[in-house]
Amino acid sequence: MDLKQKIADDMKAAMRSGDTKLRDAIRLLQAAIKQREVDERIVLDNVAIMTVIEKMLKQRKDSITQYEVAKRQDLADAEKFEIEVLQAYMPQPLSESEIIQIINEIITSVGQLDQQSMGKIMAALKPRLAGRADMSYVSGLIKEKIKALT
């Protein structure tokens, strides 16, 4: 099923059930998708929608830390709920061993592991790990591998 259609169906179900928190969270997601479509004058596919969701997840995580510092637990809880809703549309995350296995495959195909090849490795990893792994974590793993070899 198309991700955009699944989001629309979930929106209808939330509206029918009267779940205002869920409805509002899904409405925010639909607005972000529509905004990107209007700005770029394209129709987003599933990969592009996952990119929008990843961006929204990152924003929510940043907001939670800010709210907790400001001792606004009510707002932090609202953001946590939105994260739960957004994560339902993301694919299952890969385990650390699966991520390391994919990294090793890409390093083998690139043929070298040094600071200069980091960009090539990350560029090759991005499509394979999109939405399934935190790229900053993956970058850290690659840097550790480079550091271990030098």
Long-range contacts (C-beta under 8 A, 24 or more apart in sequence): 2-46, 3-46, 3-49, 3-50, 3-89, 4-33, 4-44, 4-46, 4-49, 6-89, 7-33, 7-49, 7-89, 21-78, 21-81, 22-85, 25-81, 25-82, 25-85, 25-86, 26-85, 28-56, 28-82, 29-53, 29-56, 29-85, 29-86, 29-89, 32-56, 47-130, 47-131, 49-89, 50-89, 50-90, 50-91, 50-130, 50-131, 51-130, 51-131, 53-86, 53-89, 53-90, 53-131, 54-90, 54-131, 56-82, 56-86, 57-83, 57-86, 57-87, 57-90, 60-86, 90-131, 90-132, 91-131, 91-132, 92-132, 93-132, 93-133, 94-129, 94-132, 94-133, 99-129, 99-133, 99-137, 99-138, 99-141, 100-141, 102-128, 102-129, 103-138, 103-141, 103-142, 103-145, 107-145, 113-145, 113-146, 113-149, 114-146, 114-149, 114-150, 115-146, 118-142, 118-143, 118-146
